[in-house]
């Protein structure tokens, strides 16, 4: 997503092979991730020789939370028995952690995570 954000607005569509090489991710694994991102409306794709992927929205409109939910789903959902004293406390703590994670990941947008200059790095 950061690489797509770097290219946003340039009119360039990025192909899986190029993304896989730049981000050092196997192309078949990347295809699965891109499918999830597309299904959630974060990216668009076009088939063909001049096809590829691009962001569906401006980078400043896509939060890290949006990406996390698209790729991982509800990763903080707990299932099980929360009837006992320890279970109720664990559920309360886990809900606090979840709320903090949601707030923090919503505070970062894709434009903050990407750099137009490939040599520039952001540390979070």
CNS distance restraints for C-alpha pairs under 8 A (distance, minus, plus):
assign (resid   1 and name CA) (resid   5 and name CA) 6.07 0.50 0.50
assign (resid   1 and name CA) (resid  55 and name CA) 7.81 0.50 0.50
assign (resid   1 and name CA) (resid 110 and name CA) 7.44 0.50 0.50
assign (resid   2 and name CA) (resid   6 and name CA) 6.27 0.50 0.50
assign (resid   2 and name CA) (resid 110 and name CA) 6.53 0.50 0.50
assign (resid   2 and name CA) (resid 111 and name CA) 7.74 0.50 0.50
assign (resid   2 and name CA) (resid 113 and name CA) 6.33 0.50 0.50
assign (resid   2 and name CA) (resid 114 and name CA) 4.75 0.50 0.50
assign (resid   2 and name CA) (resid 115 and name CA) 7.68 0.50 0.50
assign (resid   3 and name CA) (resid   7 and name CA) 6.54 0.50 0.50
assign (resid   3 and name CA) (resid  19 and name CA) 7.38 0.50 0.50
assign (resid   3 and name CA) (resid  23 and name CA) 8.00 0.50 0.50
assign (resid   3 and name CA) (resid 114 and name CA) 7.01 0.50 0.50
assign (resid   4 and name CA) (resid   8 and name CA) 6.03 0.50 0.50
assign (resid   4 and name CA) (resid  14 and name CA) 7.28 0.50 0.50
assign (resid   4 and name CA) (resid  53 and name CA) 7.67 0.50 0.50
assign (resid   4 and name CA) (resid  54 and name CA) 5.88 0.50 0.50
assign (resid   4 and name CA) (resid  55 and name CA) 6.21 0.50 0.50
assign (resid   5 and name CA) (resid  55 and name CA) 6.86 0.50 0.50
assign (resid   5 and name CA) (resid  58 and name CA) 7.83 0.50 0.50
assign (resid   5 and name CA) (resid  59 and name CA) 5.65 0.50 0.50
assign (resid   5 and name CA) (resid 110 and name CA) 6.86 0.50 0.50
assign (resid   5 and name CA) (resid 111 and name CA) 6.64 0.50 0.50
assign (resid   5 and name CA) (resid 114 and name CA) 6.35 0.50 0.50
assign (resid   6 and name CA) (resid 114 and name CA) 6.19 0.50 0.50
assign (resid   6 and name CA) (resid 115 and name CA) 6.12 0.50 0.50
assign (resid   6 and name CA) (resid 116 and name CA) 5.02 0.50 0.50
assign (resid   7 and name CA) (resid  11 and name CA) 7.76 0.50 0.50
assign (resid   7 and name CA) (resid  12 and name CA) 6.66 0.50 0.50
assign (resid   7 and name CA) (resid 116 and name CA) 7.79 0.50 0.50
assign (resid   8 and name CA) (resid  12 and name CA) 7.74 0.50 0.50
assign (resid   8 and name CA) (resid  54 and name CA) 6.98 0.50 0.50
assign (resid   8 and name CA) (resid  55 and name CA) 6.66 0.50 0.50
assign (resid   8 and name CA) (resid  58 and name CA) 7.33 0.50 0.50
assign (resid   8 and name CA) (resid  59 and name CA) 7.57 0.50 0.50
assign (resid  12 and name CA) (resid  54 and name CA) 7.72 0.50 0.50
assign (resid  13 and name CA) (resid  50 and name CA) 7.62 0.50 0.50
assign (resid  13 and name CA) (resid  51 and name CA) 6.37 0.50 0.50
assign (resid  13 and name CA) (resid  52 and name CA) 4.76 0.50 0.50
assign (resid  13 and name CA) (resid  53 and name CA) 5.16 0.50 0.50
assign (resid  13 and name CA) (resid  54 and name CA) 5.59 0.50 0.50
assign (resid  14 and name CA) (resid  18 and name CA) 6.61 0.50 0.50
assign (resid  14 and name CA) (resid  19 and name CA) 6.76 0.50 0.50
assign (resid  14 and name CA) (resid  51 and name CA) 7.66 0.50 0.50
assign (resid  14 and name CA) (resid  52 and name CA) 4.77 0.50 0.50
assign (resid  14 and name CA) (resid  53 and name CA) 5.04 0.50 0.50
assign (resid  14 and name CA) (resid  54 and name CA) 6.61 0.50 0.50
assign (resid  15 and name CA) (resid  19 and name CA) 6.35 0.50 0.50
assign (resid  15 and name CA) (resid  51 and name CA) 7.00 0.50 0.50
assign (resid  15 and name CA) (resid  52 and name CA) 4.41 0.50 0.50
assign (resid  15 and name CA) (resid  53 and name CA) 6.24 0.50 0.50
assign (resid  16 and name CA) (resid  20 and name CA) 5.92 0.50 0.50
assign (resid  16 and name CA) (resid  27 and name CA) 6.27 0.50 0.50
assign (resid  16 and name CA) (resid  30 and name CA) 7.21 0.50 0.50
assign (resid  16 and name CA) (resid  31 and name CA) 6.94 0.50 0.50
assign (resid  16 and name CA) (resid  52 and name CA) 7.09 0.50 0.50
assign (resid  16 and name CA) (resid  53 and name CA) 7.82 0.50 0.50
assign (resid  17 and name CA) (resid  21 and name CA) 6.20 0.50 0.50
assign (resid  17 and name CA) (resid  27 and name CA) 6.17 0.50 0.50
assign (resid  18 and name CA) (resid  22 and name CA) 6.18 0.50 0.50
assign (resid  19 and name CA) (resid  23 and name CA) 5.91 0.50 0.50
assign (resid  19 and name CA) (resid  25 and name CA) 7.91 0.50 0.50
assign (resid  20 and name CA) (resid  24 and name CA) 5.48 0.50 0.50
assign (resid  20 and name CA) (resid  25 and name CA) 4.82 0.50 0.50
assign (resid  20 and name CA) (resid  26 and name CA) 5.85 0.50 0.50
assign (resid  20 and name CA) (resid  27 and name CA) 5.25 0.50 0.50
assign (resid  20 and name CA) (resid  30 and name CA) 6.75 0.50 0.50
assign (resid  21 and name CA) (resid  25 and name CA) 6.83 0.50 0.50
assign (resid  25 and name CA) (resid  29 and name CA) 7.11 0.50 0.50
assign (resid  25 and name CA) (resid  30 and name CA) 6.42 0.50 0.50
assign (resid  26 and name CA) (resid  30 and name CA) 6.16 0.50 0.50
assign (resid  27 and name CA) (resid  31 and name CA) 6.08 0.50 0.50
assign (resid  28 and name CA) (resid  32 and name CA) 6.72 0.50 0.50
assign (resid  29 and name CA) (resid  33 and name CA) 6.60 0.50 0.50
assign (resid  30 and name CA) (resid  34 and name CA) 6.05 0.50 0.50
assign (resid  31 and name CA) (resid  35 and name CA) 6.12 0.50 0.50
assign (resid  32 and name CA) (resid  36 and name CA) 6.55 0.50 0.50
assign (resid  33 and name CA) (resid  37 and name CA) 6.30 0.50 0.50
assign (resid  33 and name CA) (resid  71 and name CA) 6.37 0.50 0.50
assign (resid  34 and name CA) (resid  38 and name CA) 6.00 0.50 0.50
assign (resid  34 and name CA) (resid  43 and name CA) 7.75 0.50 0.50
assign (resid  35 and name CA) (resid  39 and name CA) 6.10 0.50 0.50
assign (resid  36 and name CA) (resid  40 and name CA) 6.31 0.50 0.50
assign (resid  36 and name CA) (resid  70 and name CA) 5.92 0.50 0.50
assign (resid  36 and name CA) (resid  71 and name CA) 5.94 0.50 0.50
assign (resid  37 and name CA) (resid  41 and name CA) 6.41 0.50 0.50
assign (resid  37 and name CA) (resid  42 and name CA) 5.37 0.50 0.50
assign (resid  37 and name CA) (resid  43 and name CA) 5.95 0.50 0.50
assign (resid  37 and name CA) (resid  67 and name CA) 7.21 0.50 0.50
assign (resid  37 and name CA) (resid  70 and name CA) 5.68 0.50 0.50
assign (resid  37 and name CA) (resid  71 and name CA) 6.71 0.50 0.50
assign (resid  38 and name CA) (resid  42 and name CA) 5.72 0.50 0.50
assign (resid  38 and name CA) (resid  43 and name CA) 4.86 0.50 0.50
assign (resid  38 and name CA) (resid  44 and name CA) 5.82 0.50 0.50
assign (resid  38 and name CA) (resid  45 and name CA) 7.52 0.50 0.50
assign (resid  39 and name CA) (resid  70 and name CA) 7.98 0.50 0.50
assign (resid  40 and name CA) (resid  70 and name CA) 5.87 0.50 0.50
assign (resid  41 and name CA) (resid  56 and name CA) 6.51 0.50 0.50
assign (resid  42 and name CA) (resid  55 and name CA) 6.11 0.50 0.50
assign (resid  42 and name CA) (resid  56 and name CA) 5.21 0.50 0.50
assign (resid  42 and name CA) (resid  57 and name CA) 6.66 0.50 0.50
assign (resid  42 and name CA) (resid  62 and name CA) 7.47 0.50 0.50
assign (resid  42 and name CA) (resid  67 and name CA) 7.79 0.50 0.50
assign (resid  43 and name CA) (resid  53 and name CA) 6.69 0.50 0.50
assign (resid  43 and name CA) (resid  54 and name CA) 5.58 0.50 0.50
assign (resid  43 and name CA) (resid  55 and name CA) 4.27 0.50 0.50
assign (resid  43 and name CA) (resid  56 and name CA) 4.43 0.50 0.50
assign (resid  43 and name CA) (resid  57 and name CA) 7.48 0.50 0.50
assign (resid  44 and name CA) (resid  53 and name CA) 5.74 0.50 0.50
assign (resid  44 and name CA) (resid  54 and name CA) 5.57 0.50 0.50
assign (resid  44 and name CA) (resid  55 and name CA) 6.15 0.50 0.50
assign (resid  44 and name CA) (resid  56 and name CA) 5.46 0.50 0.50
assign (resid  45 and name CA) (resid  51 and name CA) 7.03 0.50 0.50
assign (resid  45 and name CA) (resid  52 and name CA) 5.51 0.50 0.50
assign (resid  45 and name CA) (resid  53 and name CA) 4.49 0.50 0.50
assign (resid  45 and name CA) (resid  54 and name CA) 6.54 0.50 0.50
assign (resid  46 and name CA) (resid  50 and name CA) 7.94 0.50 0.50
assign (resid  46 and name CA) (resid  51 and name CA) 4.58 0.50 0.50
assign (resid  46 and name CA) (resid  52 and name CA) 5.40 0.50 0.50
assign (resid  46 and name CA) (resid  53 and name CA) 6.68 0.50 0.50
assign (resid  47 and name CA) (resid  51 and name CA) 4.61 0.50 0.50
assign (resid  47 and name CA) (resid  52 and name CA) 6.56 0.50 0.50
assign (resid  48 and name CA) (resid  52 and name CA) 7.95 0.50 0.50
assign (resid  55 and name CA) (resid  59 and name CA) 7.56 0.50 0.50
assign (resid  57 and name CA) (resid  61 and name CA) 6.36 0.50 0.50
assign (resid  57 and name CA) (resid  62 and name CA) 6.97 0.50 0.50
assign (resid  58 and name CA) (resid  62 and name CA) 6.98 0.50 0.50
assign (resid  59 and name CA) (resid 109 and name CA) 6.78 0.50 0.50
assign (resid  59 and name CA) (resid 110 and name CA) 4.87 0.50 0.50
assign (resid  59 and name CA) (resid 111 and name CA) 4.80 0.50 0.50
assign (resid  60 and name CA) (resid 109 and name CA) 5.41 0.50 0.50
assign (resid  60 and name CA) (resid 110 and name CA) 5.87 0.50 0.50
assign (resid  60 and name CA) (resid 111 and name CA) 5.14 0.50 0.50
assign (resid  60 and name CA) (resid 112 and name CA) 7.67 0.50 0.50
assign (resid  61 and name CA) (resid 109 and name CA) 6.73 0.50 0.50
assign (resid  61 and name CA) (resid 110 and name CA) 7.56 0.50 0.50
assign (resid  62 and name CA) (resid  66 and name CA) 6.30 0.50 0.50
assign (resid  62 and name CA) (resid  67 and name CA) 7.56 0.50 0.50
assign (resid  62 and name CA) (resid 109 and name CA) 5.52 0.50 0.50
assign (resid  62 and name CA) (resid 110 and name CA) 5.60 0.50 0.50
assign (resid  63 and name CA) (resid  67 and name CA) 6.67 0.50 0.50
assign (resid  63 and name CA) (resid 105 and name CA) 6.85 0.50 0.50
assign (resid  63 and name CA) (resid 106 and name CA) 5.39 0.50 0.50
assign (resid  63 and name CA) (resid 107 and name CA) 7.09 0.50 0.50
assign (resid  63 and name CA) (resid 108 and name CA) 5.61 0.50 0.50
assign (resid  63 and name CA) (resid 109 and name CA) 4.07 0.50 0.50
assign (resid  63 and name CA) (resid 110 and name CA) 5.79 0.50 0.50
assign (resid  64 and name CA) (resid  68 and name CA) 6.09 0.50 0.50
assign (resid  64 and name CA) (resid 105 and name CA) 5.10 0.50 0.50
assign (resid  64 and name CA) (resid 106 and name CA) 6.03 0.50 0.50
assign (resid  64 and name CA) (resid 107 and name CA) 7.80 0.50 0.50
assign (resid  64 and name CA) (resid 108 and name CA) 5.71 0.50 0.50
assign (resid  64 and name CA) (resid 109 and name CA) 5.81 0.50 0.50
assign (resid  64 and name CA) (resid 110 and name CA) 6.54 0.50 0.50
assign (resid  65 and name CA) (resid  69 and name CA) 6.10 0.50 0.50
assign (resid  65 and name CA) (resid 102 and name CA) 6.50 0.50 0.50
assign (resid  65 and name CA) (resid 105 and name CA) 4.72 0.50 0.50
assign (resid  65 and name CA) (resid 106 and name CA) 5.03 0.50 0.50
assign (resid  65 and name CA) (resid 108 and name CA) 7.96 0.50 0.50
assign (resid  66 and name CA) (resid  70 and name CA) 6.18 0.50 0.50
assign (resid  66 and name CA) (resid 106 and name CA) 7.65 0.50 0.50
assign (resid  67 and name CA) (resid  71 and name CA) 6.14 0.50 0.50
assign (resid  68 and name CA) (resid  72 and name CA) 5.58 0.50 0.50
assign (resid  68 and name CA) (resid  73 and name CA) 6.94 0.50 0.50
assign (resid  69 and name CA) (resid  73 and name CA) 4.38 0.50 0.50
assign (resid  69 and name CA) (resid  74 and name CA) 6.29 0.50 0.50
assign (resid  69 and name CA) (resid  75 and name CA) 7.84 0.50 0.50
assign (resid  76 and name CA) (resid  94 and name CA) 7.78 0.50 0.50
assign (resid  76 and name CA) (resid  98 and name CA) 6.21 0.50 0.50
assign (resid  78 and name CA) (resid  91 and name CA) 7.70 0.50 0.50
assign (resid  78 and name CA) (resid  94 and name CA) 7.96 0.50 0.50
assign (resid  81 and name CA) (resid  87 and name CA) 6.60 0.50 0.50
assign (resid  82 and name CA) (resid  86 and name CA) 7.59 0.50 0.50
assign (resid  82 and name CA) (resid  87 and name CA) 4.01 0.50 0.50
assign (resid  82 and name CA) (resid  88 and name CA) 4.98 0.50 0.50
assign (resid  82 and name CA) (resid  90 and name CA) 7.75 0.50 0.50
assign (resid  82 and name CA) (resid  91 and name CA) 6.68 0.50 0.50
assign (resid  83 and name CA) (resid  87 and name CA) 5.92 0.50 0.50
assign (resid  83 and name CA) (resid  88 and name CA) 6.12 0.50 0.50
assign (resid  84 and name CA) (resid  88 and name CA) 6.12 0.50 0.50
assign (resid  85 and name CA) (resid  89 and name CA) 6.31 0.50 0.50
assign (resid  86 and name CA) (resid  90 and name CA) 6.01 0.50 0.50
assign (resid  87 and name CA) (resid  91 and name CA) 6.09 0.50 0.50
assign (resid  88 and name CA) (resid  92 and name CA) 6.26 0.50 0.50
assign (resid  89 and name CA) (resid  93 and name CA) 6.20 0.50 0.50
assign (resid  90 and name CA) (resid  94 and name CA) 5.98 0.50 0.50
assign (resid  91 and name CA) (resid  95 and name CA) 6.09 0.50 0.50
assign (resid  92 and name CA) (resid  96 and name CA) 6.33 0.50 0.50
assign (resid  93 and name CA) (resid  97 and name CA) 6.27 0.50 0.50
assign (resid  94 and name CA) (resid  98 and name CA) 6.11 0.50 0.50
assign (resid  95 and name CA) (resid  99 and name CA) 6.15 0.50 0.50
assign (resid  96 and name CA) (resid 100 and name CA) 6.25 0.50 0.50
assign (resid  97 and name CA) (resid 101 and name CA) 6.14 0.50 0.50
assign (resid  98 and name CA) (resid 102 and name CA) 6.11 0.50 0.50
assign (resid  99 and name CA) (resid 103 and name CA) 6.15 0.50 0.50
assign (resid 100 and name CA) (resid 104 and name CA) 6.06 0.50 0.50
assign (resid 101 and name CA) (resid 105 and name CA) 5.97 0.50 0.50
assign (resid 102 and name CA) (resid 106 and name CA) 5.98 0.50 0.50
assign (resid 103 and name CA) (resid 107 and name CA) 6.32 0.50 0.50
assign (resid 104 and name CA) (resid 108 and name CA) 7.09 0.50 0.50
assign (resid 108 and name CA) (resid 112 and name CA) 6.46 0.50 0.50
assign (resid 108 and name CA) (resid 113 and name CA) 7.51 0.50 0.50
assign (resid 109 and name CA) (resid 113 and name CA) 6.75 0.50 0.50
assign (resid 110 and name CA) (resid 114 and name CA) 6.25 0.50 0.50
assign (resid 111 and name CA) (resid 115 and name CA) 7.42 0.50 0.50
assign (resid 113 and name CA) (resid 122 and name CA) 6.59 0.50 0.50
assign (resid 114 and name CA) (resid 122 and name CA) 7.61 0.50 0.50
assign (resid 115 and name CA) (resid 120 and name CA) 6.28 0.50 0.50
assign (resid 115 and name CA) (resid 121 and name CA) 7.14 0.50 0.50
assign (resid 115 and name CA) (resid 122 and name CA) 7.79 0.50 0.50
assign (resid 116 and name CA) (resid 120 and name CA) 7.98 0.50 0.50
